[in-house]
Amino acid sequence: MKNLKCDVCHKDITTAIKQRDYFHMAHRDICEACHDQMERSIKPVVRTKQPFSYEWYDRLVRDSIEKAIVKGRWEAR
């Protein structure tokens, strides 16, 4: 069995059910709590983007995850 750890908060993901308990985004494993925090932090930015593009959104998600991994936590934008 594979042991998963959240790449941001480094907590063990004990019941690993993909897209429910953990999310694999930008080649990183993220726990549900960190995924929710990421969505809360980028939602205001996404709402103000005109015109919206998926390339921009993908870059925003990847950059946000990488910044959170470096700092060990999520920051409000």
Sequence and secondary structure as in RCSB ss.txt:
>XXXX:A:sequence
MKNLKCDVCHKDITTAIKQRDYFHMAHRDICEACHDQMERSIKPVVRTKQPFSYEWYDRLVRDSIEKAIVKGRWE
AR
>XXXX:A:secstr
   EE TTT  EESS  BTTTEEEETTEEEEHHHHHHHHHHHHHHHHH SS  HHHHHHHHHHHHHHHHHHTS  
  
